[in-house]
Amino acid sequence: MHDLFQNYVSDLNKLREAFHSELAATAEDLSKAMALYADRGEAALASFMEQAATRGAELEAAAAVRLNQFRGLPANADISDVDNGPVARTPTNPDKLKILTAVEQAVADVLQVESEGHRKLPPARAITLVKSAQVQSEPAA
């Protein structure tokens, strides 16, 4: 009986060692897979950040072109040209001059508000309601 019990304990120890070695091998495989996954994730993140930076530079350049066009500068004007002010224009009619003046004043107001660090609501304007003629609706069928 004692031999049977020792054989049983020996078999259990062998199973425990086999299970432990299998578990260690699985843990090592999992560790390798996680390292590979982390490397791929870092590479994907680096690629994304590079693409985002490139796209950001493209958007910044497009915004500079639009700002130059808005200010009346040539689209390909250098950033240093922005400080030189808008290119002199001769409006063809007084309406264009009024529109240009209103737009420049609006931009100046926005820049002033942003530089003050707070936003003020513009003063309330009077609203005129216009009534239109009543329209007869057809009776529902």
N, CA, C and O atoms as CSV, one atom per row, in Angstrom:
chain,resi,resn,atom,element,x,y,z
A,1,MET,N,N,0.824,-1.187,0.000
A,1,MET,CA,C,0.000,0.000,0.000
A,1,MET,C,C,0.870,1.253,0.000
A,1,MET,O,O,0.559,2.256,-0.642
A,2,HIS,N,N,1.968,1.158,0.743
A,2,HIS,CA,C,2.873,2.287,0.813
A,2,HIS,C,C,3.468,2.583,-0.566
A,2,HIS,O,O,3.603,3.746,-0.944
A,3,ASP,N,N,3.823,1.537,-1.318
A,3,ASP,CA,C,4.363,1.714,-2.667
A,3,ASP,C,C,3.326,2.341,-3.592
A,3,ASP,O,O,3.655,3.194,-4.417
A,4,LEU,N,N,2.128,1.934,-3.456
A,4,LEU,CA,C,1.038,2.501,-4.265
A,4,LEU,C,C,0.877,3.988,-3.976
A,4,LEU,O,O,0.701,4.796,-4.888
A,5,PHE,N,N,0.939,4.329,-2.722
A,5,PHE,CA,C,0.822,5.737,-2.330
A,5,PHE,C,C,2.016,6.537,-2.858
A,5,PHE,O,O,1.832,7.659,-3.329
A,6,GLN,N,N,3.232,5.989,-2.791
A,6,GLN,CA,C,4.409,6.686,-3.303
A,6,GLN,C,C,4.327,6.842,-4.821
A,6,GLN,O,O,4.708,7.884,-5.356
A,7,ASN,N,N,3.836,5.823,-5.516
A,7,ASN,CA,C,3.655,5.934,-6.968
A,7,ASN,C,C,2.638,7.039,-7.304
A,7,ASN,O,O,2.824,7.810,-8.245
A,8,TYR,N,N,1.589,7.089,-6.528
A,8,TYR,CA,C,0.555,8.123,-6.733
A,8,TYR,C,C,1.154,9.515,-6.524
A,8,TYR,O,O,0.909,10.414,-7.329
A,9,VAL,N,N,1.929,9.706,-5.467
A,9,VAL,CA,C,2.556,10.999,-5.182
A,9,VAL,C,C,3.570,11.331,-6.267
A,9,VAL,O,O,3.659,12.482,-6.695
A,10,SER,N,N,4.322,10.359,-6.711
A,10,SER,CA,C,5.304,10.563,-7.773
A,10,SER,C,C,4.605,10.995,-9.073
A,10,SER,O,O,5.063,11.911,-9.755
A,11,ASP,N,N,3.508,10.334,-9.402
A,11,ASP,CA,C,2.742,10.705,-10.599
A,11,ASP,C,C,2.193,12.128,-10.470
A,11,ASP,O,O,2.207,12.893,-11.435
A,12,LEU,N,N,1.712,12.477,-9.279
A,12,LEU,CA,C,1.209,13.842,-9.066
A,12,LEU,C,C,2.318,14.878,-9.238
A,12,LEU,O,O,2.097,15.933,-9.834
A,13,ASN,N,N,3.510,14.580,-8.718
A,13,ASN,CA,C,4.640,15.498,-8.873
A,13,ASN,C,C,5.026,15.659,-10.342
A,13,ASN,O,O,5.335,16.762,-10.791
A,14,LYS,N,N,5.006,14.543,-11.092
A,14,LYS,CA,C,5.313,14.599,-12.519
A,14,LYS,C,C,4.271,15.455,-13.254
A,14,LYS,O,O,4.615,16.260,-14.120
A,15,LEU,N,N,3.008,15.270,-12.899
A,15,LEU,CA,C,1.944,16.078,-13.514
A,15,LEU,C,C,2.110,17.556,-13.169
A,15,LEU,O,O,1.930,18.430,-14.018
A,16,ARG,N,N,2.453,17.818,-11.918
A,16,ARG,CA,C,2.659,19.200,-11.494
A,16,ARG,C,C,3.819,19.829,-12.266
A,16,ARG,O,O,3.710,20.971,-12.710
A,17,GLU,N,N,4.919,19.111,-12.431
A,17,GLU,CA,C,6.071,19.617,-13.172
A,17,GLU,C,C,5.724,19.830,-14.645
A,17,GLU,O,O,6.119,20.832,-15.240
A,18,ALA,N,N,4.988,18.891,-15.227
A,18,ALA,CA,C,4.572,19.031,-16.629
A,18,ALA,C,C,3.646,20.231,-16.789
A,18,ALA,O,O,3.783,21.008,-17.734
A,19,PHE,N,N,2.709,20.378,-15.866
A,19,PHE,CA,C,1.797,21.512,-15.916
A,19,PHE,C,C,2.566,22.817,-15.734
A,19,PHE,O,O,2.285,23.802,-16.416
A,20,HIS,N,N,3.523,22.830,-14.829
A,20,HIS,CA,C,4.319,24.037,-14.588
A,20,HIS,C,C,5.129,24.415,-15.821
A,20,HIS,O,O,5.196,25.589,-16.184
A,21,SER,N,N,5.746,23.421,-16.470
A,21,SER,CA,C,6.538,23.707,-17.677
A,21,SER,C,C,5.630,24.186,-18.814
A,21,SER,O,O,6.006,25.091,-19.560
A,22,GLU,N,N,4.442,23.593,-18.955
A,22,GLU,CA,C,3.472,24.057,-19.964
A,22,GLU,C,C,3.040,25.485,-19.675
A,22,GLU,O,O,2.939,26.312,-20.582
A,23,LEU,N,N,2.787,25.765,-18.404
A,23,LEU,CA,C,2.374,27.106,-17.999
A,23,LEU,C,C,3.494,28.114,-18.259
A,23,LEU,O,O,3.222,29.217,-18.733
A,24,ALA,N,N,4.730,27.763,-17.964
A,24,ALA,CA,C,5.869,28.649,-18.211
A,24,ALA,C,C,6.026,28.911,-19.707
A,24,ALA,O,O,6.283,30.044,-20.113
A,25,ALA,N,N,5.874,27.877,-20.527
A,25,ALA,CA,C,5.988,28.035,-21.981
A,25,ALA,C,C,4.873,28.932,-22.510
A,25,ALA,O,O,5.113,29.790,-23.360
A,26,THR,N,N,3.666,28.735,-22.011
A,26,THR,CA,C,2.536,29.575,-22.426
A,26,THR,C,C,2.757,31.020,-22.005
A,26,THR,O,O,2.470,31.942,-22.768
A,27,ALA,N,N,3.262,31.217,-20.798
A,27,ALA,CA,C,3.542,32.573,-20.316
A,27,ALA,C,C,4.609,33.242,-21.173
A,27,ALA,O,O,4.510,34.432,-21.473
A,28,GLU,N,N,5.626,32.485,-21.567
A,28,GLU,CA,C,6.679,33.043,-22.425
A,28,GLU,C,C,6.114,33.412,-23.796
A,28,GLU,O,O,6.426,34.478,-24.326
A,29,ASP,N,N,5.284,32.541,-24.373
A,29,ASP,CA,C,4.651,32.839,-25.659
A,29,ASP,C,C,3.767,34.080,-25.556
A,29,ASP,O,O,3.772,34.932,-26.445
A,30,LEU,N,N,3.015,34.171,-24.472
A,30,LEU,CA,C,2.152,35.322,-24.265
A,30,LEU,C,C,2.974,36.598,-24.113
A,30,LEU,O,O,2.598,37.646,-24.638
A,31,SER,N,N,4.082,36.515,-23.405
A,31,SER,CA,C,4.954,37.670,-23.228
A,31,SER,C,C,5.523,38.143,-24.566
A,31,SER,O,O,5.584,39.344,-24.829
A,32,LYS,N,N,5.937,37.196,-25.409
A,32,LYS,CA,C,6.446,37.533,-26.739
A,32,LYS,C,C,5.351,38.182,-27.592
A,32,LYS,O,O,5.591,39.169,-28.287
A,33,ALA,N,N,4.157,37.613,-27.524
A,33,ALA,CA,C,3.040,38.157,-28.306
A,33,ALA,C,C,2.697,39.566,-27.846
A,33,ALA,O,O,2.421,40.439,-28.668
A,34,MET,N,N,2.712,39.791,-26.535
A,34,MET,CA,C,2.409,41.130,-26.010
A,34,MET,C,C,3.483,42.136,-26.424
A,34,MET,O,O,3.165,43.283,-26.740
A,35,ALA,N,N,4.747,41.721,-26.426
A,35,ALA,CA,C,5.829,42.606,-26.861
A,35,ALA,C,C,5.663,42.950,-28.339
A,35,ALA,O,O,5.834,44.105,-28.728
A,36,LEU,N,N,5.334,41.961,-29.161
A,36,LEU,CA,C,5.102,42.195,-30.581
A,36,LEU,C,C,3.920,43.138,-30.785
A,36,LEU,O,O,3.979,44.051,-31.608
A,37,TYR,N,N,2.845,42.908,-30.026
A,37,TYR,CA,C,1.664,43.764,-30.111
A,37,TYR,C,C,2.017,45.195,-29.703
A,37,TYR,O,O,1.573,46.144,-30.349
A,38,ALA,N,N,2.800,45.361,-28.655
A,38,ALA,CA,C,3.205,46.701,-28.204
A,38,ALA,C,C,4.058,47.391,-29.265
A,38,ALA,O,O,3.883,48.580,-29.527
A,39,ASP,N,N,4.986,46.642,-29.879
A,39,ASP,CA,C,5.824,47.216,-30.933
A,39,ASP,C,C,4.989,47.665,-32.117
A,39,ASP,O,O,5.189,48.751,-32.660
A,40,ARG,N,N,4.052,46.817,-32.510
A,40,ARG,CA,C,3.180,47.190,-33.635
A,40,ARG,C,C,2.307,48.392,-33.284
A,40,ARG,O,O,2.084,49.270,-34.118
A,41,GLY,N,N,1.817,48.425,-32.051
A,41,GLY,CA,C,1.004,49.560,-31.612
A,41,GLY,C,C,1.806,50.853,-31.617
A,41,GLY,O,O,1.309,51.897,-32.041
A,42,GLU,N,N,3.044,50.784,-31.144
A,42,GLU,CA,C,3.894,51.976,-31.151
A,42,GLU,C,C,4.201,52.423,-32.571
A,42,GLU,O,O,4.223,53.622,-32.851
A,43,ALA,N,N,4.437,51.475,-33.470
A,43,ALA,CA,C,4.700,51.816,-34.871
A,43,ALA,C,C,3.469,52.456,-35.505
A,43,ALA,O,O,3.584,53.436,-36.243
A,44,ALA,N,N,2.291,51.901,-35.217
A,44,ALA,CA,C,1.053,52.477,-35.754
A,44,ALA,C,C,0.818,53.874,-35.198
A,44,ALA,O,O,0.403,54.772,-35.930
A,45,LEU,N,N,1.079,54.061,-33.919
A,45,LEU,CA,C,0.913,55.382,-33.303
A,45,LEU,C,C,1.887,56.380,-33.902
A,45,LEU,O,O,1.513,57.521,-34.176
A,46,ALA,N,N,3.137,55.969,-34.110
A,46,ALA,CA,C,4.128,56.859,-34.715
A,46,ALA,C,C,3.712,57.245,-36.132
A,46,ALA,O,O,3.858,58.399,-36.535
A,47,SER,N,N,3.196,56.277,-36.881
A,47,SER,CA,C,2.728,56.554,-38.237
A,47,SER,C,C,1.549,57.525,-38.214
A,47,SER,O,O,1.487,58.464,-39.008
A,48,PHE,N,N,0.624,57.285,-37.298
A,48,PHE,CA,C,-0.530,58.175,-37.180
A,48,PHE,C,C,-0.099,59.585,-36.801
A,48,PHE,O,O,-0.596,60.560,-37.365
A,49,MET,N,N,0.820,59.697,-35.853
A,49,MET,CA,C,1.281,61.019,-35.425
A,49,MET,C,C,1.984,61.743,-36.572
A,49,MET,O,O,1.841,62.956,-36.727
A,50,GLU,N,N,2.738,61.000,-37.368
A,50,GLU,CA,C,3.414,61.606,-38.521
A,50,GLU,C,C,2.386,62.100,-39.535
A,50,GLU,O,O,2.512,63.199,-40.076
A,51,GLN,N,N,1.373,61.281,-39.784
A,51,GLN,CA,C,0.326,61.689,-40.719
A,51,GLN,C,C,-0.440,62.884,-40.178
A,51,GLN,O,O,-0.780,63.796,-40.932
A,52,ALA,N,N,-0.716,62.890,-38.874
A,52,ALA,CA,C,-1.438,64.015,-38.269
A,52,ALA,C,C,-0.610,65.292,-38.352
A,52,ALA,O,O,-1.145,66.364,-38.637
A,53,ALA,N,N,0.689,65.181,-38.106
A,53,ALA,CA,C,1.556,66.356,-38.192
A,53,ALA,C,C,1.611,66.882,-39.621
A,53,ALA,O,O,1.577,68.091,-39.849
A,54,THR,N,N,1.697,65.960,-40.584
A,54,THR,CA,C,1.711,66.362,-41.993
A,54,THR,C,C,0.401,67.038,-42.361
A,54,THR,O,O,0.389,68.077,-43.020
A,55,ARG,N,N,-0.703,66.438,-41.928
A,55,ARG,CA,C,-2.019,67.024,-42.223
A,55,ARG,C,C,-2.176,68.371,-41.534
A,55,ARG,O,O,-2.756,69.299,-42.099
A,56,GLY,N,N,-1.659,68.481,-40.313
A,56,GLY,CA,C,-1.713,69.751,-39.599
A,56,GLY,C,C,-0.934,70.828,-40.333
A,56,GLY,O,O,-1.380,71.972,-40.423
A,57,ALA,N,N,0.235,70.464,-40.860
A,57,ALA,CA,C,1.029,71.436,-41.617
A,57,ALA,C,C,0.301,71.842,-42.900
A,57,ALA,O,O,0.323,73.010,-43.289
A,58,GLU,N,N,-0.344,70.871,-43.554
A,58,GLU,CA,C,-1.119,71.189,-44.759
A,58,GLU,C,C,-2.272,72.132,-44.435
A,58,GLU,O,O,-2.518,73.097,-45.159
A,59,LEU,N,N,-2.977,71.845,-43.343
A,59,LEU,CA,C,-4.096,72.705,-42.953
A,59,LEU,C,C,-3.617,74.095,-42.567
A,59,LEU,O,O,-4.270,75.089,-42.884
A,60,GLU,N,N,-2.484,74.169,-41.886
A,60,GLU,CA,C,-1.936,75.470,-41.507
A,60,GLU,C,C,-1.562,76.277,-42.747
A,60,GLU,O,O,-1.814,77.480,-42.813
A,61,ALA,N,N,-0.959,75.607,-43.730
A,61,ALA,CA,C,-0.597,76.295,-44.973
A,61,ALA,C,C,-1.848,76.759,-45.715
A,61,ALA,O,O,-1.884,77.871,-46.240
A,62,ALA,N,N,-2.871,75.908,-45.757
A,62,ALA,CA,C,-4.125,76.293,-46.423
A,62,ALA,C,C,-4.785,77.462,-45.702
A,62,ALA,O,O,-5.334,78.362,-46.338
A,63,ALA,N,N,-4.731,77.446,-44.367
A,63,ALA,CA,C,-5.312,78.553,-43.602
A,63,ALA,C,C,-4.545,79.841,-43.855
A,63,ALA,O,O,-5.146,80.913,-43.936
A,64,ALA,N,N,-3.219,79.750,-43.983
A,64,ALA,CA,C,-2.425,80.949,-44.272
A,64,ALA,C,C,-2.779,81.506,-45.642
A,64,ALA,O,O,-2.866,82.721,-45.816
A,65,VAL,N,N,-2.984,80.620,-46.621
A,65,VAL,CA,C,-3.379,81.063,-47.957
A,65,VAL,C,C,-4.727,81.758,-47.907
A,65,VAL,O,O,-4.911,82.818,-48.506
A,66,ARG,N,N,-5.678,81.154,-47.183
A,66,ARG,CA,C,-7.014,81.759,-47.075
A,66,ARG,C,C,-6.956,83.110,-46.367
A,66,ARG,O,O,-7.644,84.053,-46.759
A,67,LEU,N,N,-6.134,83.200,-45.326
A,67,LEU,CA,C,-5.984,84.468,-44.615
A,67,LEU,C,C,-5.381,85.516,-45.538
A,67,LEU,O,O,-5.827,86.663,-45.555
A,68,ASN,N,N,-4.372,85.129,-46.303
A,68,ASN,CA,C,-3.773,86.067,-47.252
A,68,ASN,C,C,-4.795,86.532,-48.274
A,68,ASN,O,O,-4.862,87.718,-48.596
A,69,GLN,N,N,-5.592,85.602,-48.784
A,69,GLN,CA,C,-6.626,85.973,-49.752
A,69,GLN,C,C,-7.650,86.903,-49.111
A,69,GLN,O,O,-8.099,87.863,-49.738
A,70,PHE,N,N,-8.017,86.624,-47.874
A,70,PHE,CA,C,-8.990,87.463,-47.180
A,70,PHE,C,C,-8.442,88.872,-46.982
A,70,PHE,O,O,-9.165,89.858,-47.130
A,71,ARG,N,N,-7.162,88.956,-46.647
A,71,ARG,CA,C,-6.551,90.255,-46.414
A,71,ARG,C,C,-6.192,90.961,-47.701
A,71,ARG,O,O,-5.733,92.103,-47.664
A,72,GLY,N,N,-6.386,90.321,-48.832
A,72,GLY,CA,C,-6.105,90.952,-50.112
A,72,GLY,C,C,-4.681,90.751,-50.574
A,72,GLY,O,O,-4.248,91.379,-51.540
A,73,LEU,N,N,-3.952,89.892,-49.904
A,73,LEU,CA,C,-2.582,89.597,-50.317
A,73,LEU,C,C,-2.603,88.472,-51.332
A,73,LEU,O,O,-3.582,87.729,-51.412
A,74,PRO,N,N,-1.549,88.336,-52.100
A,74,PRO,CA,C,-1.487,87.187,-53.016
A,74,PRO,C,C,-1.529,85.887,-52.218
A,74,PRO,O,O,-1.042,85.831,-51.089
A,75,ALA,N,N,-2.105,84.854,-52.799
A,75,ALA,CA,C,-2.265,83.577,-52.091
A,75,ALA,C,C,-0.928,82.982,-51.692
A,75,ALA,O,O,-0.839,82.285,-50.681
A,76,ASN,N,N,0.108,83.244,-52.466
A,76,ASN,CA,C,1.415,82.673,-52.164
A,76,ASN,C,C,2.299,83.632,-51.380
A,76,ASN,O,O,3.518,83.460,-51.347
A,77,ALA,N,N,1.707,84.635,-50.753
A,77,ALA,CA,C,2.485,85.612,-49.982
A,77,ALA,C,C,3.131,84.931,-48.783
A,77,ALA,O,O,2.587,83.984,-48.214
A,78,ASP,N,N,4.289,85.428,-48.419
A,78,ASP,CA,C,5.012,84.891,-47.268
A,78,ASP,C,C,4.338,85.406,-45.993
A,78,ASP,O,O,3.631,86.413,-46.022
A,79,ILE,N,N,4.560,84.713,-44.882
A,79,ILE,CA,C,3.987,85.125,-43.599
A,79,ILE,C,C,4.420,86.546,-43.266
A,79,ILE,O,O,3.646,87.306,-42.684
A,80,SER,N,N,5.653,86.916,-43.630
A,80,SER,CA,C,6.130,88.266,-43.312
A,80,SER,C,C,5.341,89.324,-44.071
A,80,SER,O,O,5.285,90.474,-43.635
A,81,ASP,N,N,4.722,88.958,-45.213
A,81,ASP,CA,C,3.927,89.905,-45.981
A,81,ASP,C,C,2.638,90.284,-45.270
A,81,ASP,O,O,2.059,91.329,-45.567
A,82,VAL,N,N,2.178,89.462,-44.343
A,82,VAL,CA,C,0.915,89.723,-43.663
A,82,VAL,C,C,1.005,91.014,-42.862
A,82,VAL,O,O,0.034,91.769,-42.796
A,83,ASP,N,N,2.153,91.277,-42.254
A,83,ASP,CA,C,2.311,92.486,-41.452
A,83,ASP,C,C,2.355,93.753,-42.299
A,83,ASP,O,O,2.184,94.854,-41.775
A,84,ASN,N,N,2.579,93.608,-43.588
A,84,ASN,CA,C,2.663,94.771,-44.457
A,84,ASN,C,C,1.295,95.345,-44.779
A,84,ASN,O,O,1.200,96.406,-45.396
A,85,GLY,N,N,0.246,94.667,-44.375
A,85,GLY,CA,C,-1.103,95.168,-44.603
A,85,GLY,C,C,-1.643,94.719,-45.944
A,85,GLY,O,O,-0.928,94.117,-46.746
A,86,PRO,N,N,-2.924,95.020,-46.183
A,86,PRO,CA,C,-3.539,94.579,-47.425
A,86,PRO,C,C,-2.989,95.343,-48.625
A,86,PRO,O,O,-2.540,96.483,-48.509
A,87,VAL,N,N,-3.036,94.699,-49.752
A,87,VAL,CA,C,-2.623,95.327,-50.999
A,87,VAL,C,C,-3.666,96.388,-51.341
A,87,VAL,O,O,-4.864,96.183,-51.147
A,88,ALA,N,N,-3.193,97.519,-51.850
A,88,ALA,CA,C,-4.116,98.614,-52.194
A,88,ALA,C,C,-5.067,98.150,-53.290
A,88,ALA,O,O,-4.660,97.539,-54.277
A,89,ARG,N,N,-6.335,98.456,-53.090
A,89,ARG,CA,C,-7.358,98.063,-54.054
A,89,ARG,C,C,-8.153,99.287,-54.467
A,89,ARG,O,O,-8.299,100.246,-53.710
A,90,THR,N,N,-8.642,99.230,-55.642
A,90,THR,CA,C,-9.552,100.272,-56.089
A,90,THR,C,C,-10.896,99.640,-56.336
A,90,THR,O,O,-11.089,98.939,-57.330
A,91,PRO,N,N,-11.840,99.885,-55.425
A,91,PRO,CA,C,-13.164,99.294,-55.627
A,91,PRO,C,C,-13.828,99.891,-56.863
A,91,PRO,O,O,-13.638,101.059,-57.201
A,92,THR,N,N,-14.603,99.054,-57.514
A,92,THR,CA,C,-15.263,99.514,-58.734
A,92,THR,C,C,-16.542,100.272,-58.431
A,92,THR,O,O,-17.032,101.041,-59.258
A,93,ASN,N,N,-17.085,100.049,-57.229
A,93,ASN,CA,C,-18.269,100.824,-56.875
A,93,ASN,C,C,-18.302,101.030,-55.358
A,93,ASN,O,O,-17.605,100.325,-54.628
A,94,PRO,N,N,-19.090,101.976,-54.882
A,94,PRO,CA,C,-19.097,102.291,-53.451
A,94,PRO,C,C,-19.580,101.129,-52.570
A,94,PRO,O,O,-19.209,101.058,-51.398
A,95,ASP,N,N,-20.398,100.221,-53.110
A,95,ASP,CA,C,-20.872,99.097,-52.301
A,95,ASP,C,C,-19.719,98.200,-51.874
A,95,ASP,O,O,-19.686,97.725,-50.739
A,96,LYS,N,N,-18.786,97.969,-52.769
A,96,LYS,CA,C,-17.646,97.134,-52.417
A,96,LYS,C,C,-16.826,97.774,-51.308
A,96,LYS,O,O,-16.319,97.080,-50.426
A,97,LEU,N,N,-16.695,99.077,-51.347
A,97,LEU,CA,C,-15.950,99.770,-50.303
A,97,LEU,C,C,-16.679,99.643,-48.963
A,97,LEU,O,O,-16.039,99.444,-47.930
A,98,LYS,N,N,-18.012,99.755,-48.969
A,98,LYS,CA,C,-18.784,99.599,-47.728
A,98,LYS,C,C,-18.635,98.177,-47.179
A,98,LYS,O,O,-18.442,97.982,-45.979
A,99,ILE,N,N,-18.728,97.201,-48.065
A,99,ILE,CA,C,-18.606,95.806,-47.633
A,99,ILE,C,C,-17.216,95.553,-47.076
A,99,ILE,O,O,-17.070,94.939,-46.019
A,100,LEU,N,N,-16.207,96.016,-47.774
A,100,LEU,CA,C,-14.833,95.830,-47.318
A,100,LEU,C,C,-14.616,96.478,-45.952
A,100,LEU,O,O,-13.994,95.884,-45.070
A,101,THR,N,N,-15.120,97.673,-45.782
A,101,THR,CA,C,-14.971,98.370,-44.503
A,101,THR,C,C,-15.686,97.615,-43.393
A,101,THR,O,O,-15.151,97.481,-42.292
A,102,ALA,N,N,-16.894,97.119,-43.671
A,102,ALA,CA,C,-17.652,96.372,-42.654
A,102,ALA,C,C,-16.939,95.079,-42.286
A,102,ALA,O,O,-16.880,94.719,-41.110
A,103,VAL,N,N,-16.402,94.383,-43.268
A,103,VAL,CA,C,-15.698,93.133,-42.995
A,103,VAL,C,C,-14.439,93.399,-42.175
A,103,VAL,O,O,-14.169,92.698,-41.200
A,104,GLU,N,N,-13.676,94.402,-42.568
A,104,GLU,CA,C,-12.451,94.714,-41.819
A,104,GLU,C,C,-12.786,95.128,-40.388
A,104,GLU,O,O,-12.064,94.771,-39.457
A,105,GLN,N,N,-13.877,95.880,-40.204
A,105,GLN,CA,C,-14.284,96.283,-38.851
A,105,GLN,C,C,-14.719,95.067,-38.030
A,105,GLN,O,O,-14.423,94.980,-36.838
A,106,ALA,N,N,-15.421,94.131,-38.672
A,106,ALA,CA,C,-15.854,92.920,-37.963
A,106,ALA,C,C,-14.646,92.094,-37.528
A,106,ALA,O,O,-14.601,91.600,-36.401
A,107,VAL,N,N,-13.684,91.949,-38.410
A,107,VAL,CA,C,-12.478,91.200,-38.052
A,107,VAL,C,C,-11.729,91.907,-36.935
A,107,VAL,O,O,-11.264,91.267,-35.992
A,108,ALA,N,N,-11.613,93.219,-37.040
A,108,ALA,CA,C,-10.930,93.977,-35.990
A,108,ALA,C,C,-11.660,93.833,-34.656
A,108,ALA,O,O,-11.019,93.716,-33.612
A,109,ASP,N,N,-12.996,93.840,-34.679
A,109,ASP,CA,C,-13.770,93.670,-33.437
A,109,ASP,C,C,-13.526,92.297,-32.829
A,109,ASP,O,O,-13.351,92.179,-31.616
A,110,VAL,N,N,-13.511,91.261,-33.655
A,110,VAL,CA,C,-13.278,89.909,-33.151
A,110,VAL,C,C,-11.883,89.808,-32.556
A,110,VAL,O,O,-11.696,89.240,-31.480
A,111,LEU,N,N,-10.908,90.362,-33.260
A,111,LEU,CA,C,-9.538,90.321,-32.739
A,111,LEU,C,C,-9.432,91.097,-31.429
A,111,LEU,O,O,-8.711,90.686,-30.520
A,112,GLN,N,N,-10.142,92.205,-31.331
A,112,GLN,CA,C,-10.125,93.010,-30.107
A,112,GLN,C,C,-10.729,92.217,-28.950
A,112,GLN,O,O,-10.177,92.204,-27.850
A,113,VAL,N,N,-11.855,91.559,-29.196
A,113,VAL,CA,C,-12.513,90.782,-28.146
A,113,VAL,C,C,-11.618,89.627,-27.712
A,113,VAL,O,O,-11.489,89.357,-26.518
A,114,GLU,N,N,-10.998,88.941,-28.680
A,114,GLU,CA,C,-10.126,87.815,-28.330
A,114,GLU,C,C,-8.901,88.281,-27.559
A,114,GLU,O,O,-8.425,87.583,-26.664
A,115,SER,N,N,-8.393,89.453,-27.898
A,115,SER,CA,C,-7.202,89.925,-27.197
A,115,SER,C,C,-7.535,90.401,-25.784
A,115,SER,O,O,-6.660,90.407,-24.919
A,116,GLU,N,N,-8.762,90.794,-25.539
A,116,GLU,CA,C,-9.163,91.212,-24.197
A,116,GLU,C,C,-9.347,90.025,-23.268
A,116,GLU,O,O,-9.402,90.202,-22.051
A,117,GLY,N,N,-9.443,88.832,-23.809
A,117,GLY,CA,C,-9.533,87.630,-22.987
A,117,GLY,C,C,-10.947,87.276,-22.560
A,117,GLY,O,O,-11.122,86.321,-21.803
A,118,HIS,N,N,-11.930,87.976,-22.994
A,118,HIS,CA,C,-13.313,87.626,-22.671
A,118,HIS,C,C,-14.172,87.957,-23.881
A,118,HIS,O,O,-13.754,88.671,-24.792
A,119,ARG,N,N,-15.331,87.443,-23.863
A,119,ARG,CA,C,-16.231,87.687,-24.993
A,119,ARG,C,C,-17.406,88.540,-24.514
A,119,ARG,O,O,-18.063,88.219,-23.524
A,120,LYS,N,N,-17.648,89.605,-25.219
A,120,LYS,CA,C,-18.805,90.456,-24.929
A,120,LYS,C,C,-19.858,90.195,-26.000
A,120,LYS,O,O,-19.536,89.985,-27.170
A,121,LEU,N,N,-21.076,90.211,-25.595
A,121,LEU,CA,C,-22.154,90.090,-26.560
A,121,LEU,C,C,-22.331,91.437,-27.252
A,121,LEU,O,O,-22.240,92.481,-26.606
A,122,PRO,N,N,-22.581,91.422,-28.540
A,122,PRO,CA,C,-22.788,92.693,-29.215
A,122,PRO,C,C,-24.070,93.341,-28.694
A,122,PRO,O,O,-24.969,92.642,-28.227
A,123,PRO,N,N,-24.160,94.663,-28.768
A,123,PRO,CA,C,-25.373,95.316,-28.284
A,123,PRO,C,C,-26.593,94.842,-29.073
A,123,PRO,O,O,-26.508,94.528,-30.260
A,124,ALA,N,N,-27.711,94.802,-28.388
A,124,ALA,CA,C,-28.950,94.330,-29.020
A,124,ALA,C,C,-29.345,95.275,-30.145
A,124,ALA,O,O,-29.208,96.493,-30.029
A,125,ARG,N,N,-29.829,94.704,-31.215
A,125,ARG,CA,C,-30.274,95.503,-32.350
A,125,ARG,C,C,-31.784,95.405,-32.448
A,125,ARG,O,O,-32.382,94.400,-32.063
A,126,ALA,N,N,-32.383,96.447,-32.961
A,126,ALA,CA,C,-33.828,96.435,-33.142
A,126,ALA,C,C,-34.179,95.477,-34.281
A,126,ALA,O,O,-33.512,95.450,-35.315
A,127,ILE,N,N,-35.215,94.711,-34.074
A,127,ILE,CA,C,-35.664,93.773,-35.094
A,127,ILE,C,C,-37.020,94.246,-35.594
A,127,ILE,O,O,-37.925,94.519,-34.805
A,128,THR,N,N,-37.147,94.338,-36.887
A,128,THR,CA,C,-38.406,94.758,-37.490
A,128,THR,C,C,-39.104,93.524,-38.031
A,128,THR,O,O,-38.537,92.779,-38.831
A,129,LEU,N,N,-40.335,93.313,-37.592
A,129,LEU,CA,C,-41.109,92.181,-38.082
A,129,LEU,C,C,-41.930,92.625,-39.279
A,129,LEU,O,O,-42.538,93.696,-39.271
A,130,VAL,N,N,-41.938,91.808,-40.283
A,130,VAL,CA,C,-42.698,92.111,-41.487
A,130,VAL,C,C,-43.762,91.038,-41.629
A,130,VAL,O,O,-43.463,89.844,-41.655
A,131,LYS,N,N,-45.002,91.479,-41.720
A,131,LYS,CA,C,-46.093,90.531,-41.892
A,131,LYS,C,C,-46.312,90.298,-43.375
A,131,LYS,O,O,-46.307,91.233,-44.176
A,132,SER,N,N,-46.503,89.049,-43.723
A,132,SER,CA,C,-46.816,88.733,-45.115
A,132,SER,C,C,-48.313,88.488,-45.216
A,132,SER,O,O,-48.994,88.294,-44.210
A,133,ALA,N,N,-48.799,88.500,-46.408
A,133,ALA,CA,C,-50.224,88.261,-46.626
A,133,ALA,C,C,-50.585,86.859,-46.162
A,133,ALA,O,O,-49.791,85.926,-46.285
A,134,GLN,N,N,-51.798,86.722,-45.625
A,134,GLN,CA,C,-52.229,85.407,-45.177
A,134,GLN,C,C,-52.463,84.502,-46.355
A,134,GLN,O,O,-52.997,84.912,-47.385
A,135,VAL,N,N,-52.056,83.272,-46.188
A,135,VAL,CA,C,-52.215,82.283,-47.257
A,135,VAL,C,C,-53.338,81.347,-46.835
A,135,VAL,O,O,-53.335,80.801,-45.732
A,136,GLN,N,N,-54.302,81.174,-47.743
A,136,GLN,CA,C,-55.415,80.267,-47.476
A,136,GLN,C,C,-54.906,78.841,-47.640
A,136,GLN,O,O,-54.364,78.487,-48.686
A,137,SER,N,N,-55.077,78.042,-46.628
A,137,SER,CA,C,-54.679,76.652,-46.747
A,137,SER,C,C,-55.884,75.836,-47.226
A,137,SER,O,O,-57.035,76.166,-46.940
A,138,GLU,N,N,-55.590,74.778,-47.952
A,138,GLU,CA,C,-56.656,73.935,-48.459
A,138,GLU,C,C,-57.196,73.090,-47.314
A,138,GLU,O,O,-56.429,72.638,-46.463
A,139,PRO,N,N,-58.511,72.870,-47.285
A,139,PRO,CA,C,-59.059,72.024,-46.223
A,139,PRO,C,C,-58.517,70.609,-46.327
A,139,PRO,O,O,-58.314,70.071,-47.415
A,140,ALA,N,N,-58.292,70.035,-45.172
A,140,ALA,CA,C,-57.770,68.662,-45.131
A,140,ALA,C,C,-58.829,67.691,-45.612
A,140,ALA,O,O,-60.003,67.817,-45.263
A,141,ALA,N,N,-58.420,66.735,-46.403
A,141,ALA,CA,C,-59.375,65.777,-46.949
A,141,ALA,C,C,-59.602,64.638,-46.014
A,141,ALA,O,O,-60.382,63.736,-46.318
